[in-house]
Amino acid sequence: MVDFWYRAAAETTAWIAFIRCAWVFLGALRTWRIHSRARTMKWGWVELSTFPEPIVLFVTVLLLRSSFSPPLAAGSLNLVVALLGAALSLGGLAISLWSFYSFPTVGTGHYVESDQRLITAGAYGLCRHPIYLGVYLIWFGLAASHSSSAALLIATLYVVPVYILYMRSEEQMMLVEFGDEYARYCHKVGMLIPRFFAREAGA
């Protein structure tokens, strides 16, 4: 039974990671289709530095699946960590789907369409970057469910810092495009961690 739950946790996180890779590809196709009608499109070294992430994720999952086997002498704590990993990945998938529901035209990369309005409801009322929060949860869930120090290192040393830079770059673009409206939104809604009590002006 323990072996079953280990494998279930690992398979869950692996397939969620594959879904993540697929939606980045589809998002890139969407961005390519709308680039001609975007009023702003930002491509710099920060944006380009995120391009390898879904490929790295895909390769990491393939390698982890090919070598995965539940620990022979694992205790209940190990199983709890693996199941927690599956829960993190499921949470990452859920918040990503919620993000797409809240902002159906979102694509890959930094751009603002000609008729785009600022989205502040749904998942974007929880935090300013719910899709990237989902990415973090998927990566750390994968590392936990497979007891993979390699996946943990990749997530910590590459995925986390590169997407922090990516979010900062996106926010600079949004401030230029939406001005005070976006500044007020940033003041009210946290970047990744929800603020359950709105900050007062000037706080």
ROLO-179659 format. One record per atom (N, C-alpha, C): x, y, z. Coordinates in steps of 0.05 Angstrom, whole numbers, plus 5000, padded with zeros to 4 digits. Example, Ala and Ser with C-alpha at 12.3 -4.5 7.8 and 13.67 -1.06 7.14 Angstrom:
% ROLO-179659
526448865156;524649105156;526449345156;525749555142;527349795143;525850015157;
END
This chain:
% ROLO-179659
501649765000;500050005000;501750255000;503950255016;505750485016;506950524989;507750304976;508850324949;506850444930;504350374932;502250484915;502050784918;502050884942;501751174947;504151334938;506551214941;508951344931;508751374901;508051164887;507851174858;505651354849;503451364863;501151544856;502051834858;503551894880;504452174883;506352254861;508252064855;510252124834;508852154807;507051984800;505651994774;503952254772;502652324794;501052564794;502752814787;504952844801;506653074797;507953074769;508652834759;509852814733;507852904711;505452814712;503452884692;502653174694;502553284718;502053574720;504253734708;506753644712;509053784699;508853764669;508053544658;507653514629;505453714619;503353734635;501253924628;502354214627;503954274647;505254544648;506854594622;508454394613;510054424589;508154474565;505954324563;504154344541;502854624540;502054724563;500654984562;502655214556;505155184562;507155394554;507355394523;507355154512;507555134482;505055264469;502755194480;500255314469;500155614473;501155704497;501355994502;503156134482;505356004475;507156124456;505856154428;504255944420;502755964395;500756194395;499456224418;497456444421;498956714419;501256744432;502756994431;503657054403;504456854388;505356894361;503056994343;500656884348;498356964332;497457254337;497857344362;496857614368;498957834367;501457764361;503657954363;503158204346;501758174323;501358394305;499458604316;497658514335;495758714346;496358794374;498658714384;499558794411;500559084410;499759244429;500759524429;503559534443;504159334459;506759314472;507659024473;510158974466;511258704469;514158734478;514858604499;517458634512;519058384510;521358404497;523258174495;526058274502;527058184524;529758254533;531058004544;533358034556;534857804566;533357664589;531757824605;530257704626;528157514615;526657614595;524557444582;525857194569;528057234556;529357004542;530456804562;531156894586;532356714606;530256514616;527656564613;525656384622;524956174600;525856214576;525156034554;525955744559;528355694571;529055414575;527455264597;526055414614;524755294638;522855064631;520955094612;519254864606;520754624594;522954684579;524554464568;526054324590;527154484609;528554364632;526654194648;524154294652;522154144667;521453884653;521153894627;520453654611;522653444614;525153524610;527353344612;527653234640;527353404660;527453324688;525453104694;522953144685;520852954690;521552684677;522452694652;523152444638;525352294653;527352434663;529552304677;528552194704;526852344718;525852254744;524052004740;522452004720;520651774716;522151524708;524351564693;525851334684;527351194706;527951354727;529551244749;528051214775;525451274775;523951284800;523351004811;523850984837;522950744852;522450834881;520250754893;519750834921;521950734939;522650904959;524750824978;524050564992;525950384994;525350115005;524850125035;526250305049;526050305078;524850575087;523050685071;522050945078;519950925100;519951125117;518051135138;515651305131;513951345150;511451505145;512051795138;514251905149;514952185142;515652215113;517052015101;517652025073;515152025056;513251855064;510751835049;509252095051;509252215075;507852475079;509052685061;511652695058;513052885041;512252845012;512152585003;511352524976;508452614970;506652554989;503952634985;503552934986;505253065003;505253365004;506053474977;508053344964;508953424938;506653404917;505153184919;502853154900;500853374905;500353434931;498453654938;499453924928;502053974930;503054234920;502654254889;503254034875;502954034846;500054064838;498253934852;495453964846;494554244852;495554364873;494954644879;496054824857;498454764847;499554924825;497954904800;496954664794;495254624771;492654774774;491454754798;488854884803;489155194800;491255304812;491455604810;492155684782;493555514767;494055584739;491555584722;489855374726;487355364711;485555594719;485555664745;483955894754;484956154741;487556174738;488756404725;487756434696;487756204681;486856214654;483856274652;482356184672;479456244672;479056544678;480756654695;480556934702;481457124679;483357024663;484557174642;484856994617;482656944603;482656744582;484556794559;485257044554;486957104531;489957114538;490657034562;493557044570;495156854553;497556944546;499356784531;502156774544;504156684528;506856664538;508356924531;509957024549;511557264544;510257514555;511557734550;510657994561;509558164538;506958214539;505658374518;503058484529;502058704517;499558814523;498058854497;495658734495;494058764471;492859044469;492059124445;491159394440;488659454457;486959254461;484459304476;484459184504;486859114513;487058974539;486459154563;484959044582;484459184606;485959044629;486259184651;487659074674;485858864688;486958624692;485458414705;486158414734;484158454751;484658464780;482858274796;481158124782;479257954796;480057664793;478557484806;479157194804;481857134816;483456974802;486156894812;487857144815;487457354799;489057594801;488257774824;486157704837;485457834862;486757704886;487757454882;489157304902;492057394904;493357414881;496157514879;496557624851;498657774847;499057904821;500057714800;501257494808;502457314789;501757024795;499156954794;498256684801;499456464783;499956524758;501056314740;503856244749;505456434758;508156374766;508256244794;506256314810;505956174835;505355874830;503755824810;503155554801;505655404792;507355554777;509855434768;511655344791;511855514811;513455444835;512355204849;509755194853;508554964866;508954704851;508754724825;509254484808;512054384811;513954564810;516854484812;517454364839;516654494861;517254394887;515654144894;513254124883;511753874886;513053644873;514153694849;515653484834;518053394850;519553584861;521953514876;521253354901;519153434915;518353294940;517353014934;515652974914;514452714909;516452514899;518652604886;520752424877;523152414895;523052564917;525352584935;527852654919;527552854902;529752924883;531153184891;533653144899;535253384906;535953544881;536153404858;536853544833;534553724825;532053634826;529753804819;529554034839;530153984864;530054194884;532154404879;534554324871;536654514864;535854684840;534854554819;534054694795;531854904802;529954814818;527755004825;528855234841;530655184860;531655384878;533655574865;535455464849;537555624837;536955744810;535055634796;534355734769;531455834768;529455664774;526655734769;525855974786;526355954812;525456174830;526756444823;529356464821;530456734815;529756834788;529756664767;529256764740;526356864738;524456734752;521756834750;521257074768;522857114788;522657364803;523457594785;525657564771;526557764752;524457804730;523257594721;521157604700;518757754710;517957704735;515557844746;516158144749;518658214758;519358494760;519358634733;520358494713;520358614686;517558654676;515758464681;512958484673;511658724687;512258754712;511058974728;511959244718;514459264709;515359524698;513759594673;513259384656;511759434632;508859514639;507659374659;504859434666;504559704678;506559794693;506460064704;506560274682;508160224661;508160414639;505460414624;504260174621;501760154606;499360254622;499260184648;496760244663;497160444685;499560544690;500060764708;499060724736;497660924746;496760924774;494860694780;493260614760;491460384764;492960134772;495260084758;496759854765;498259894791;499160134797;500560194822;498760144846;496260224843;494260174865;493759874868;493659734846;493259444847;495659304861;498059394855;500459284868;500459334898;499459574905;499359644933;497359474949;495259384935;493159234948;493658934947;494758834926;495058544921;497958464921;498658254936;501358164938;502358034913;505058034909;506157914885;505657614883;506257464904;505757174904;504257084929;504557234950;503357154976;500857324979;498557194982;496057344985;496057525009;494957765006;494557945029;491557925037;491057815059;488357765067;487058015079;488658215085;487658475094;488858685077;487258835063;488259045044;489959245060;492159335048;493859535060;492559805057;492759965078;491660235076;493560405059;492360605047;493960785030;496060915047;498560915036;500761035050;502160855070;501060605073;502260415092;504860305081;
END
